[in-house]
Amino acid sequence: MKPLKEKISVTIDADLLQELKKQAEKDDRSLSQYINLVLRKHIEKEKED
């Protein structure tokens, strides 16, 4: 079963948003999917420390 998704609203610096969009396109993912991936990797890394 897929994990439940929730919608949130965040404010992101314009330059960071542009870079996220570029990286998402490069990785052939939607912006939302890419942000989820980046956050998940960050959380996993933090748990290791």
Jmol script that loads the backbone (N, CA, C; Angstrom):
load data "model"
ATOM      1  N   MET A   1       0.836  -1.178   0.000  1.00  0.00           N
ATOM      2  CA  MET A   1       0.000   0.000   0.000  1.00  0.00           C
ATOM      3  C   MET A   1       0.888   1.250   0.000  1.00  0.00           C
ATOM      4  N   LYS A   2       0.540   2.240  -0.821  1.00  0.00           N
ATOM      5  CA  LYS A   2       1.319   3.468  -0.887  1.00  0.00           C
ATOM      6  C   LYS A   2       1.166   4.278   0.406  1.00  0.00           C
ATOM      7  N   PRO A   3       2.232   4.959   0.819  1.00  0.00           N
ATOM      8  CA  PRO A   3       2.110   5.811   2.009  1.00  0.00           C
ATOM      9  C   PRO A   3       1.152   6.967   1.743  1.00  0.00           C
ATOM     10  N   LEU A   4       0.472   7.408   2.775  1.00  0.00           N
ATOM     11  CA  LEU A   4      -0.442   8.532   2.640  1.00  0.00           C
ATOM     12  C   LEU A   4       0.327   9.806   2.375  1.00  0.00           C
ATOM     13  N   LYS A   5      -0.241  10.667   1.579  1.00  0.00           N
ATOM     14  CA  LYS A   5       0.389  11.945   1.253  1.00  0.00           C
ATOM     15  C   LYS A   5      -0.431  13.062   1.888  1.00  0.00           C
ATOM     16  N   GLU A   6       0.247  14.124   2.286  1.00  0.00           N
ATOM     17  CA  GLU A   6      -0.422  15.298   2.822  1.00  0.00           C
ATOM     18  C   GLU A   6       0.072  16.518   2.082  1.00  0.00           C
ATOM     19  N   LYS A   7      -0.817  17.446   1.852  1.00  0.00           N
ATOM     20  CA  LYS A   7      -0.441  18.693   1.201  1.00  0.00           C
ATOM     21  C   LYS A   7      -0.061  19.706   2.268  1.00  0.00           C
ATOM     22  N   ILE A   8       1.030  20.425   1.987  1.00  0.00           N
ATOM     23  CA  ILE A   8       1.468  21.494   2.871  1.00  0.00           C
ATOM     24  C   ILE A   8       1.835  22.703   2.023  1.00  0.00           C
ATOM     25  N   SER A   9       2.018  23.808   2.667  1.00  0.00           N
ATOM     26  CA  SER A   9       2.458  25.014   1.980  1.00  0.00           C
ATOM     27  C   SER A   9       3.757  25.471   2.626  1.00  0.00           C
ATOM     28  N   VAL A  10       4.774  25.700   1.817  1.00  0.00           N
ATOM     29  CA  VAL A  10       6.060  26.183   2.323  1.00  0.00           C
ATOM     30  C   VAL A  10       6.522  27.360   1.480  1.00  0.00           C
ATOM     31  N   THR A  11       7.361  28.168   2.049  1.00  0.00           N
ATOM     32  CA  THR A  11       7.970  29.284   1.333  1.00  0.00           C
ATOM     33  C   THR A  11       9.435  28.933   1.104  1.00  0.00           C
ATOM     34  N   ILE A  12       9.853  28.993  -0.149  1.00  0.00           N
ATOM     35  CA  ILE A  12      11.221  28.621  -0.529  1.00  0.00           C
ATOM     36  C   ILE A  12      11.859  29.799  -1.261  1.00  0.00           C
ATOM     37  N   ASP A  13      13.113  30.067  -0.975  1.00  0.00           N
ATOM     38  CA  ASP A  13      13.840  31.119  -1.684  1.00  0.00           C
ATOM     39  C   ASP A  13      13.792  30.847  -3.184  1.00  0.00           C
ATOM     40  N   ALA A  14      13.652  31.903  -3.957  1.00  0.00           N
ATOM     41  CA  ALA A  14      13.496  31.790  -5.405  1.00  0.00           C
ATOM     42  C   ALA A  14      14.666  31.061  -6.055  1.00  0.00           C
ATOM     43  N   ASP A  15      15.893  31.355  -5.629  1.00  0.00           N
ATOM     44  CA  ASP A  15      17.052  30.693  -6.234  1.00  0.00           C
ATOM     45  C   ASP A  15      17.078  29.203  -5.910  1.00  0.00           C
ATOM     46  N   LEU A  16      16.665  28.844  -4.699  1.00  0.00           N
ATOM     47  CA  LEU A  16      16.601  27.434  -4.314  1.00  0.00           C
ATOM     48  C   LEU A  16      15.520  26.715  -5.125  1.00  0.00           C
ATOM     49  N   LEU A  17      14.382  27.344  -5.310  1.00  0.00           N
ATOM     50  CA  LEU A  17      13.300  26.751  -6.087  1.00  0.00           C
ATOM     51  C   LEU A  17      13.738  26.498  -7.526  1.00  0.00           C
ATOM     52  N   GLN A  18      14.419  27.446  -8.118  1.00  0.00           N
ATOM     53  CA  GLN A  18      14.901  27.273  -9.494  1.00  0.00           C
ATOM     54  C   GLN A  18      15.847  26.082  -9.589  1.00  0.00           C
ATOM     55  N   GLU A  19      16.739  25.952  -8.620  1.00  0.00           N
ATOM     56  CA  GLU A  19      17.684  24.834  -8.626  1.00  0.00           C
ATOM     57  C   GLU A  19      16.965  23.505  -8.416  1.00  0.00           C
ATOM     58  N   LEU A  20      15.985  23.482  -7.523  1.00  0.00           N
ATOM     59  CA  LEU A  20      15.208  22.263  -7.306  1.00  0.00           C
ATOM     60  C   LEU A  20      14.477  21.850  -8.575  1.00  0.00           C
ATOM     61  N   LYS A  21      13.915  22.815  -9.276  1.00  0.00           N
ATOM     62  CA  LYS A  21      13.217  22.527 -10.533  1.00  0.00           C
ATOM     63  C   LYS A  21      14.177  21.951 -11.568  1.00  0.00           C
ATOM     64  N   LYS A  22      15.364  22.528 -11.667  1.00  0.00           N
ATOM     65  CA  LYS A  22      16.371  22.031 -12.610  1.00  0.00           C
ATOM     66  C   LYS A  22      16.765  20.597 -12.274  1.00  0.00           C
ATOM     67  N   GLN A  23      17.022  20.352 -11.002  1.00  0.00           N
ATOM     68  CA  GLN A  23      17.451  19.019 -10.579  1.00  0.00           C
ATOM     69  C   GLN A  23      16.338  17.992 -10.766  1.00  0.00           C
ATOM     70  N   ALA A  24      15.103  18.380 -10.497  1.00  0.00           N
ATOM     71  CA  ALA A  24      13.960  17.477 -10.684  1.00  0.00           C
ATOM     72  C   ALA A  24      13.821  17.099 -12.157  1.00  0.00           C
ATOM     73  N   GLU A  25      13.959  18.087 -13.030  1.00  0.00           N
ATOM     74  CA  GLU A  25      13.855  17.820 -14.467  1.00  0.00           C
ATOM     75  C   GLU A  25      14.997  16.909 -14.922  1.00  0.00           C
ATOM     76  N   LYS A  26      16.192  17.185 -14.434  1.00  0.00           N
ATOM     77  CA  LYS A  26      17.362  16.375 -14.772  1.00  0.00           C
ATOM     78  C   LYS A  26      17.169  14.924 -14.328  1.00  0.00           C
ATOM     79  N   ASP A  27      16.496  14.735 -13.195  1.00  0.00           N
ATOM     80  CA  ASP A  27      16.253  13.405 -12.636  1.00  0.00           C
ATOM     81  C   ASP A  27      14.945  12.802 -13.156  1.00  0.00           C
ATOM     82  N   ASP A  28      14.283  13.505 -14.086  1.00  0.00           N
ATOM     83  CA  ASP A  28      13.018  13.065 -14.684  1.00  0.00           C
ATOM     84  C   ASP A  28      11.950  12.785 -13.622  1.00  0.00           C
ATOM     85  N   ARG A  29      11.802  13.721 -12.692  1.00  0.00           N
ATOM     86  CA  ARG A  29      10.807  13.621 -11.618  1.00  0.00           C
ATOM     87  C   ARG A  29      10.022  14.920 -11.543  1.00  0.00           C
ATOM     88  N   SER A  30       8.852  14.824 -10.938  1.00  0.00           N
ATOM     89  CA  SER A  30       8.109  16.056 -10.664  1.00  0.00           C
ATOM     90  C   SER A  30       8.832  16.794  -9.534  1.00  0.00           C
ATOM     91  N   LEU A  31       8.555  18.058  -9.406  1.00  0.00           N
ATOM     92  CA  LEU A  31       9.167  18.844  -8.326  1.00  0.00           C
ATOM     93  C   LEU A  31       8.814  18.238  -6.973  1.00  0.00           C
ATOM     94  N   SER A  32       7.567  17.880  -6.797  1.00  0.00           N
ATOM     95  CA  SER A  32       7.114  17.290  -5.541  1.00  0.00           C
ATOM     96  C   SER A  32       7.852  15.981  -5.247  1.00  0.00           C
ATOM     97  N   GLN A  33       7.969  15.117  -6.230  1.00  0.00           N
ATOM     98  CA  GLN A  33       8.685  13.855  -6.040  1.00  0.00           C
ATOM     99  C   GLN A  33      10.142  14.107  -5.684  1.00  0.00           C
ATOM    100  N   TYR A  34      10.750  15.077  -6.354  1.00  0.00           N
ATOM    101  CA  TYR A  34      12.157  15.358  -6.101  1.00  0.00           C
ATOM    102  C   TYR A  34      12.373  15.907  -4.687  1.00  0.00           C
ATOM    103  N   ILE A  35      11.513  16.816  -4.262  1.00  0.00           N
ATOM    104  CA  ILE A  35      11.630  17.371  -2.902  1.00  0.00           C
ATOM    105  C   ILE A  35      11.453  16.264  -1.872  1.00  0.00           C
ATOM    106  N   ASN A  36      10.499  15.359  -2.092  1.00  0.00           N
ATOM    107  CA  ASN A  36      10.311  14.220  -1.190  1.00  0.00           C
ATOM    108  C   ASN A  36      11.574  13.381  -1.105  1.00  0.00           C
ATOM    109  N   LEU A  37      12.175  13.113  -2.256  1.00  0.00           N
ATOM    110  CA  LEU A  37      13.397  12.315  -2.311  1.00  0.00           C
ATOM    111  C   LEU A  37      14.533  12.986  -1.533  1.00  0.00           C
ATOM    112  N   VAL A  38      14.728  14.259  -1.779  1.00  0.00           N
ATOM    113  CA  VAL A  38      15.799  15.001  -1.110  1.00  0.00           C
ATOM    114  C   VAL A  38      15.581  15.025   0.403  1.00  0.00           C
ATOM    115  N   LEU A  39      14.361  15.285   0.827  1.00  0.00           N
ATOM    116  CA  LEU A  39      14.069  15.317   2.266  1.00  0.00           C
ATOM    117  C   LEU A  39      14.237  13.946   2.906  1.00  0.00           C
ATOM    118  N   ARG A  40      13.789  12.906   2.210  1.00  0.00           N
ATOM    119  CA  ARG A  40      13.929  11.545   2.744  1.00  0.00           C
ATOM    120  C   ARG A  40      15.407  11.180   2.914  1.00  0.00           C
ATOM    121  N   LYS A  41      16.235  11.496   1.913  1.00  0.00           N
ATOM    122  CA  LYS A  41      17.676  11.214   2.002  1.00  0.00           C
ATOM    123  C   LYS A  41      18.310  11.987   3.157  1.00  0.00           C
ATOM    124  N   HIS A  42      17.890  13.229   3.329  1.00  0.00           N
ATOM    125  CA  HIS A  42      18.433  14.047   4.414  1.00  0.00           C
ATOM    126  C   HIS A  42      18.075  13.449   5.779  1.00  0.00           C
ATOM    127  N   ILE A  43      16.818  13.056   5.938  1.00  0.00           N
ATOM    128  CA  ILE A  43      16.377  12.469   7.211  1.00  0.00           C
ATOM    129  C   ILE A  43      17.124  11.177   7.498  1.00  0.00           C
ATOM    130  N   GLU A  44      17.299  10.336   6.490  1.00  0.00           N
ATOM    131  CA  GLU A  44      18.034   9.083   6.672  1.00  0.00           C
ATOM    132  C   GLU A  44      19.472   9.353   7.092  1.00  0.00           C
ATOM    133  N   LYS A  45      20.087  10.357   6.471  1.00  0.00           N
ATOM    134  CA  LYS A  45      21.471  10.715   6.809  1.00  0.00           C
ATOM    135  C   LYS A  45      21.560  11.216   8.248  1.00  0.00           C
ATOM    136  N   GLU A  46      20.603  12.028   8.656  1.00  0.00           N
ATOM    137  CA  GLU A  46      20.594  12.554  10.029  1.00  0.00           C
ATOM    138  C   GLU A  46      20.428  11.453  11.052  1.00  0.00           C
ATOM    139  N   LYS A  47      19.649  10.440  10.732  1.00  0.00           N
ATOM    140  CA  LYS A  47      19.442   9.317  11.660  1.00  0.00           C
ATOM    141  C   LYS A  47      20.724   8.522  11.857  1.00  0.00           C
ATOM    142  N   GLU A  48      21.578   8.489  10.822  1.00  0.00           N
ATOM    143  CA  GLU A  48      22.845   7.754  10.909  1.00  0.00           C
ATOM    144  C   GLU A  48      23.838   8.439  11.849  1.00  0.00           C
ATOM    145  N   ASP A  49      23.750   9.754  11.958  1.00  0.00           N
ATOM    146  CA  ASP A  49      24.722  10.517  12.771  1.00  0.00           C
ATOM    147  C   ASP A  49      24.453  10.422  14.251  1.00  0.00           C
TER     148      ASP A  49
END
end "model"
wireframe off; spacefill off
backbone 0.3
color backbone group
